[in-house]
Amino acid sequence: MEPLITKDSRHDDSKRWGHLNLDLWMGMVKPCGDVSILTIPIGGNGGSIAHLFYCMGMINSQALHRSILQELDHWNSQDGKSDIPLLMPIDDDATETHAFKMLASGILIACIDGYWYQANIASPPGRQPEESTMEVSLRGPRDGFVEKLETNIALVRGRLRTPDLHCEFYSIGSVTKTEIVMLYLSGKAPVSLVDEMRRRIQAVEIEALYGASQLEELVSDRPRSLFPLVDYIGRPDYVVQALMSDRIAVIADGSPSAIIAPGTLTLQTKSPEDIHLPYYYVTLERLLRFVGIMLALYFPGFWVALSAFNTDQLPFNLLATITLSRTGLPLSAPLEMALMLAMFELFREAGVRLPRPVGQTVSVVGGLIVGDAAIRAGLTSPTMLVAAAVTAVATFTLVNQSLNGSVSVIRLFILLLSSVLGIFGFFISLFAVLVYICSLESFGHPYLLPLAPIKWKKVLGALGQLPWSVQDKPRKDRY
């Protein structure tokens, strides 16, 4: 990992610009079929030769012809000083690798009489900011992050018009040279947190960075953690809210989402739309999300433990209903629940791959239709289908999709232990998961903060949302 050179300076009369080797540079760019090489006489008298290099599809063609090629016909350089406004000298310390990085970003590279220049006429392909597909907006803004890093930074900068917003650029990947930016508010984000994130980014040594999800794992405290230790978001308004809460955001080029650190479980239950809705409704919704997490994790194992092993703990009427519904079924209760959960997971995966209007219907309705057919065929019981459906619906309440996947995996562990040891195995898995979550940290902050260790003054704000008129003033330690 190396810091990204992002500053371009005009020439200095005391030095010759660019120590690039033309032969070495030619050998580097010629195998790249998408790099156009123009060798043209300039200046009208044919005394000078210009070598122009640019990537096809990455530049503004009109700027190339009007502002570069036409102006080169009147080239009259003295000691390498460019009289074309767009042509700026390349720094002396730039290497062929740095120059190719600029070339791949859409910058034109020119070599004239041994002097090297750059012209920022980049116009790479991209899309305009639109509503994020990850977070649906009801009352909030509808501009979401895109794949272009500069656009994403501008979306945040437009909302934080303060010099305290600092941006630090880095390049990750010895092959891909992926640009990333770390955003934080000076005076709000703790210095120790900024230094730790900077250290972790600089410690990354990989060949290719494909996206933000890969970077999320690389900078986490425990890369193999079952729970996501950093949050991600696709909306700039939520990034601004996170920065104002003394957190750090990291955005990778080519990824339409930002990483938020440190991440906590209470943070991952919050939706970007919460700040645009009434506080009493948001409080109710957040409580329902916590209930959804508990149901999605523990309900299948709890139901199997009671219905298959500890039936004496059930009311008589409920026990009679379960017994009658299971009469004549060929599968045991644990295997039946595993089959139903696998079916709902299969339909959810199919819903993700299908077009959005069809996929949303298939994921739930399709599962219920097939489940009803399974009941009629005598493969499962209605009570087991209801338990699996409640679990699936509870899973849909999770805001963070990484947390969604973690819950789905841990749920199988709880179901397995409950299927072997009954209610005893259920409580073993319950406490094992709680102990594991309590042991997690994100950049030195407990994952369950402010619930464990408990901070009573912050519990209400974590589980719900306070009215804007009574919210605390900005202060340190707001996690």
C-alpha positions in Angstrom: 0.0 0.0 0.0 1.3 3.4 -0.9 -0.1 7.0 -0.5 -1.7 8.3 -3.6 -0.2 11.2 -5.4 -3.1 13.6 -5.9 -1.6 17.0 -6.1 -0.6 18.4 -9.5 1.7 21.5 -9.4 2.8 23.8 -12.3 6.3 23.8 -13.5 9.2 25.2 -11.5 11.9 27.0 -13.5 14.6 25.4 -11.4 14.1 21.9 -12.6 13.5 19.7 -15.7 10.1 18.1 -15.5 9.8 14.4 -15.5 12.7 11.9 -15.5 10.7 9.2 -17.3 12.5 6.9 -19.8 10.7 7.0 -23.2 11.9 3.6 -24.2 10.9 2.0 -20.9 7.5 3.9 -21.1 6.9 2.7 -24.7 7.6 -0.9 -23.6 5.1 -0.5 -20.8 2.2 0.9 -22.9 2.6 -0.8 -26.2 1.2 -4.2 -25.1 -1.9 -2.4 -23.8 -4.3 -2.3 -26.8 -6.6 0.3 -25.2 -3.8 2.9 -25.0 -3.6 5.2 -28.0 -0.2 6.5 -29.0 0.0 9.6 -31.2 3.3 10.7 -32.6 2.9 14.0 -34.4 5.2 16.9 -35.5 4.3 20.1 -33.8 5.2 23.8 -34.0 4.7 24.2 -37.7 8.4 23.9 -38.6 8.6 20.2 -37.9 11.4 20.6 -35.5 9.7 19.0 -32.5 7.9 15.7 -32.1 5.2 15.1 -29.6 4.3 11.7 -28.2 0.8 11.6 -26.8 -0.6 8.7 -24.7 -4.2 8.2 -23.5 -6.7 5.4 -22.8 -9.5 5.1 -25.2 -12.9 5.7 -23.6 -11.4 7.5 -20.6 -10.9 11.0 -22.0 -12.9 13.8 -23.4 -12.4 13.6 -27.2 -13.5 17.2 -27.8 -11.0 18.5 -25.2 -8.3 16.4 -26.9 -8.9 17.9 -30.4 -9.7 21.5 -29.4 -7.5 22.1 -26.4 -4.5 19.8 -27.1 -4.0 18.9 -30.8 -5.0 22.3 -32.2 -2.9 24.1 -29.7 0.1 21.9 -30.5 0.2 23.3 -34.0 1.2 26.6 -32.5 3.7 25.1 -30.0 6.4 27.5 -29.1 8.1 26.2 -26.0 11.2 27.7 -24.4 13.1 25.5 -22.0 10.1 23.1 -21.8 7.7 25.7 -20.6 4.2 24.8 -21.8 2.2 27.5 -23.4 -0.9 25.3 -23.4 -3.0 25.8 -20.3 -4.0 22.2 -20.0 -0.5 20.8 -20.4 1.1 20.8 -17.0 4.5 19.3 -16.2 4.9 16.0 -14.4 6.8 16.1 -11.1 10.4 15.1 -11.2 9.9 12.3 -8.7 7.2 10.7 -10.7 8.0 7.2 -12.0 6.7 5.2 -14.9 4.3 3.3 -12.5 2.9 6.6 -11.2 2.5 7.9 -14.7 0.7 4.8 -15.9 -1.7 5.1 -12.9 -2.5 8.6 -14.1 -2.9 7.3 -17.6 -5.4 4.7 -16.4 -7.4 7.4 -14.7 -8.0 9.2 -17.9 -5.1 11.7 -17.8 -3.3 12.3 -21.1 0.5 11.9 -20.9 2.7 13.8 -23.4 6.4 13.7 -24.1 7.8 16.7 -26.0 11.5 17.3 -26.6 12.3 15.1 -23.5 9.9 17.0 -21.3 6.9 15.1 -19.8 3.5 16.7 -19.3 0.1 15.7 -18.2 -3.4 17.0 -19.2 -6.4 16.3 -17.1 -9.1 15.7 -19.8 -10.5 12.6 -18.0 -14.0 11.6 -18.8 -14.3 8.0 -17.6 -17.6 6.2 -18.0 -20.0 6.4 -15.0 -23.5 6.9 -13.9 -25.2 9.8 -12.2 -26.1 9.6 -8.5 -29.5 8.0 -8.0 -31.4 6.3 -5.2 -29.5 3.6 -3.5 -30.8 0.1 -4.1 -29.6 -1.0 -0.7 -31.5 1.6 1.4 -34.9 2.7 0.1 -35.6 6.4 0.7 -39.1 7.5 1.9 -38.6 11.0 3.1 -34.8 11.3 2.9 -32.6 12.4 -0.1 -32.5 10.1 -3.1 -28.9 10.6 -4.2 -26.8 7.5 -3.5 -23.1 6.7 -3.9 -21.9 5.6 -7.4 -18.8 3.8 -8.6 -16.8 7.0 -9.1 -14.7 8.1 -6.1 -14.7 11.8 -6.9 -18.4 11.9 -7.2 -18.9 10.2 -3.8 -16.5 12.6 -2.1 -18.4 15.5 -3.6 -21.7 14.1 -2.3 -20.3 14.2 1.2 -18.5 17.5 0.8 -21.7 19.2 -0.4 -23.3 18.3 2.9 -20.3 19.2 5.2 -19.1 22.6 4.1 -16.4 22.9 6.6 -12.6 22.7 6.5 -12.7 20.3 9.4 -13.7 17.5 6.9 -10.4 15.9 6.1 -9.8 13.5 3.2 -6.7 11.2 3.1 -6.1 9.3 -0.2 -4.4 5.9 -0.5 -3.7 3.4 -3.2 -4.2 -0.3 -2.4 -3.3 -3.3 -4.6 0.0 -3.8 -6.3 -1.8 -4.7 -9.5 -5.2 -2.9 -9.4 -3.9 0.4 -7.7 -7.4 1.0 -6.3 -7.8 4.4 -4.8 -9.5 4.8 -1.5 -10.2 7.8 0.7 -10.6 8.1 4.5 -13.0 10.8 5.6 -13.2 12.2 9.2 -14.0 15.4 11.0 -11.0 17.0 12.7 -11.9 17.8 16.3 -14.7 15.1 16.4 -13.1 11.8 15.5 -10.6 10.8 18.2 -7.0 11.0 17.1 -6.3 7.5 18.3 -9.1 6.2 16.0 -7.8 8.1 13.0 -4.3 6.9 13.6 -5.5 3.3 14.0 -7.4 3.3 10.8 -4.5 4.9 9.0 -2.2 2.2 10.3 -4.5 -0.6 9.2 -4.9 0.8 5.7 -1.2 1.3 5.3 -0.6 -2.3 6.5 -2.7 -3.8 3.7 -0.5 -5.7 1.3 -2.5 -7.4 -1.5 -2.4 -7.6 -5.3 -6.0 -6.6 -6.0 -8.7 -4.7 -4.1 -12.1 -5.5 -5.7 -14.5 -3.5 -3.5 -15.5 -2.2 -0.2 -16.5 -5.6 1.2 -13.0 -6.9 0.8 -11.6 -3.8 2.5 -14.1 -4.2 5.3 -12.5 -7.5 6.1 -9.0 -6.3 5.8 -9.3 -3.5 8.3 -11.5 -5.3 10.8 -10.2 -6.2 14.2 -10.9 -9.9 13.7 -11.2 -10.7 9.9 -12.7 -14.1 10.7 -15.4 -12.7 13.0 -18.9 -14.1 12.4 -20.4 -10.7 13.0 -19.5 -7.6 10.9 -17.3 -5.3 12.9 -17.7 -2.3 10.6 -20.9 -1.0 9.0 -21.5 -0.1 5.4 -23.9 2.3 3.7 -24.8 3.5 0.3 -26.2 6.9 1.2 -24.2 10.1 1.7 -26.6 11.6 4.3 -26.0 8.6 6.6 -22.2 9.0 6.2 -22.5 12.6 7.3 -24.5 11.5 10.3 -21.8 9.0 11.1 -19.0 11.6 10.7 -20.9 13.9 13.1 -21.0 11.0 15.6 -17.2 10.9 15.8 -16.8 8.0 13.4 -14.7 7.5 10.3 -15.8 6.7 6.7 -13.7 4.9 4.1 -14.8 4.9 0.4 -13.1 2.7 -2.3 -13.1 3.6 -6.0 -15.5 1.4 -7.9 -17.7 0.7 -5.0 -21.1 2.4 -4.4 -20.9 2.1 -0.6 -18.9 3.5 2.3 -17.4 1.7 5.3 -18.3 3.2 8.7 -16.0 2.5 11.7 -16.2 1.7 14.5 -19.2 -0.5 14.1 -21.5 -1.7 16.9 -24.5 -3.9 16.9 -26.8 -1.0 17.8 -25.4 1.0 14.8 -26.1 -1.9 12.4 -29.8 -1.9 13.5 -30.2 1.8 12.5 -31.6 2.7 9.1 -30.5 5.8 7.1 -34.2 6.8 7.0 -34.5 7.0 10.8 -33.4 10.6 11.0 -36.1 11.6 8.6 -39.0 10.0 10.6 -40.6 10.9 14.0 -38.7 9.8 17.0 -41.5 7.8 18.5 -42.0 5.8 15.3 -38.2 5.2 15.0 -38.0 4.0 18.6 -40.7 1.4 17.9 -39.1 0.3 14.7 -35.7 -0.1 16.4 -37.2 -2.2 19.2 -38.8 -4.4 16.5 -35.5 -4.8 14.8 -33.9 -6.1 18.0 -36.9 -8.4 18.5 -36.3 -9.5 14.9 -32.7 -10.4 15.6 -33.6 -12.5 18.6 -36.4 -14.3 16.7 -34.2 -14.9 13.6 -31.4 -16.3 15.8 -33.1 -18.3 18.5 -36.7 -19.1 17.6 -36.0 -22.2 15.4 -33.8 -23.8 18.0 -36.2 -22.9 20.8 -39.2 -24.3 19.0 -37.5 -27.6 18.1 -36.2 -28.0 21.7 -39.7 -27.6 23.1 -41.7 -29.5 20.5 -39.3 -32.5 20.2 -37.6 -32.9 23.5 -39.1 -30.8 26.4 -42.8 -31.2 25.6 -43.6 -31.1 29.3 -42.9 -27.4 29.2 -45.7 -26.7 26.7 -49.3 -25.9 27.6 -51.6 -28.8 27.1 -53.7 -27.2 24.3 -50.5 -26.2 22.4 -49.1 -29.7 22.9 -52.2 -31.3 21.6 -52.2 -29.1 18.5 -48.5 -29.9 17.7 -49.1 -33.6 18.3 -52.1 -33.8 16.0 -50.3 -31.8 13.3 -47.3 -34.1 13.3 -49.3 -37.3 13.1 -48.1 -39.4 10.2 -45.1 -37.2 9.2 -42.1 -39.1 8.0 -39.5 -36.6 9.2 -38.4 -35.7 12.8 -38.9 -32.2 14.1 -35.3 -31.1 13.8 -35.0 -32.4 10.2 -38.3 -30.8 9.4 -37.2 -27.4 10.7 -33.9 -27.6 8.8 -35.8 -28.5 5.6 -38.2 -25.5 6.0 -35.3 -23.1 6.8 -33.3 -24.4 3.8 -36.4 -23.9 1.6 -36.8 -20.2 2.7 -33.1 -19.5 2.3 -33.3 -21.0 -1.2 -36.3 -18.8 -2.2 -34.6 -15.8 -0.7 -31.5 -16.4 -2.8 -33.6 -16.9 -5.9 -35.4 -13.6 -5.1 -32.1 -11.8 -5.1 -31.1 -13.2 -8.5 -34.4 -12.5 -10.2 -35.5 -9.0 -11.3 -36.6 -6.9 -8.4 -40.4 -6.8 -8.9 -40.5 -10.6 -9.3 -37.8 -11.4 -6.7 -39.6 -9.6 -3.8 -42.7 -11.8 -4.5 -40.8 -15.1 -4.9 -38.8 -14.8 -1.7 -41.8 -14.9 0.6 -45.0 -15.8 -1.3 -43.2 -18.6 -3.2 -41.9 -20.1 0.0 -45.4 -20.1 1.6 -47.0 -21.7 -1.5 -44.4 -24.4 -1.6 -44.7 -24.9 2.2 -48.5 -25.3 1.8 -47.9 -27.9 -0.9 -45.5 -29.7 1.5 -48.2 -29.7 4.2 -50.7 -31.2 1.7 -48.1 -33.8 0.7 -47.5 -34.8 4.3 -43.9 -33.7 4.4 -44.2 -31.0 7.1 -46.7 -29.8 9.7 -48.5 -26.4 9.7 -46.9 -25.4 13.1 -43.4 -26.0 11.7 -44.1 -24.0 8.6 -45.4 -21.1 10.8 -42.3 -21.2 12.9 -40.0 -21.2 9.8 -42.0 -18.4 8.2 -41.8 -16.2 11.4 -38.1 -16.8 11.4 -37.8 -15.8 7.7 -39.9 -12.6 8.2 -37.8 -11.7 11.3 -34.7 -12.0 9.1 -36.0 -9.5 6.7 -36.1 -6.8 9.4 -32.3 -6.7 9.6 -30.9 -3.5 8.0 -27.3 -4.7 7.5 -27.1 -7.5 5.0 -23.7 -8.7 6.4 -25.5 -9.1 9.8 -28.2 -10.9 7.9 -25.8 -13.5 6.6 -24.2 -13.9 10.1 -27.6 -14.5 11.7 -28.4 -17.2 9.1 -25.1 -19.1 9.8 -25.3 -18.9 13.6 -29.0 -19.9 13.5 -27.9 -23.3 12.1 -25.4 -23.8 15.0 -28.2 -23.0 17.6 -30.6 -25.4 15.8 -28.0 -28.2 15.7 -27.2 -27.9 19.4 -30.9 -27.7 20.3 -31.7 -30.7 18.2 -29.1 -32.8 20.1 -29.5 -31.6 23.7 -32.9 -30.1 23.7 -33.6 -27.0 25.9 -30.3 -27.6 27.6 -28.5 -27.3 24.3 -30.5 -24.2 23.5 -29.4 -22.4 26.6 -25.8 -23.5 26.0 -25.9 -21.9 22.5 -27.7 -18.8 23.8 -25.0 -18.1 26.3 -22.2 -19.1 23.9 -23.4 -16.5 21.3 -23.8 -13.8 24.0 -20.3 -14.4 25.3 -18.9 -14.4 21.8 -20.6 -11.1 21.0 -19.4 -9.5 24.2 -15.8 -10.5 23.3 -15.8 -8.6 20.0 -14.3 -5.2 19.6 -14.3 -2.7 16.8 -11.3 -0.3 16.8 -11.1 -0.7 20.6 -14.8 -0.2 21.2 -16.9 -3.1 22.5 -19.3 -4.4 19.9 -22.3 -4.3 22.2 -21.6 -0.7 23.4 -23.5 0.9 25.1 -25.3 -2.3 26.2 -22.2 -4.1 27.4 -20.5 -2.5 29.2 -23.7 -0.8 30.0 -23.9 3.0 29.9 -27.3 4.0 31.1 -27.3 7.5 29.7 -26.7 6.2 26.2 -29.0 3.1 26.2 -32.1 5.0 25.3 -30.4 6.7 22.4 -29.0 3.4 21.2 -32.3 1.4 21.4 -34.4 4.3 20.2 -34.2 7.9 19.1 -34.5 11.0 21.2 -36.4 14.1 20.0 -34.1 16.6 18.4 -35.0 19.2 21.0 -33.6 17.1 23.8 -30.6 15.4 22.2 -27.3 16.0 23.9 -24.8 18.5 22.6 -21.8 17.1 20.7 -19.3 15.5 22.9 -16.6 12.8 22.9 -17.3 9.1 23.5 -20.7 9.1 21.6 -20.6 5.5 20.6 
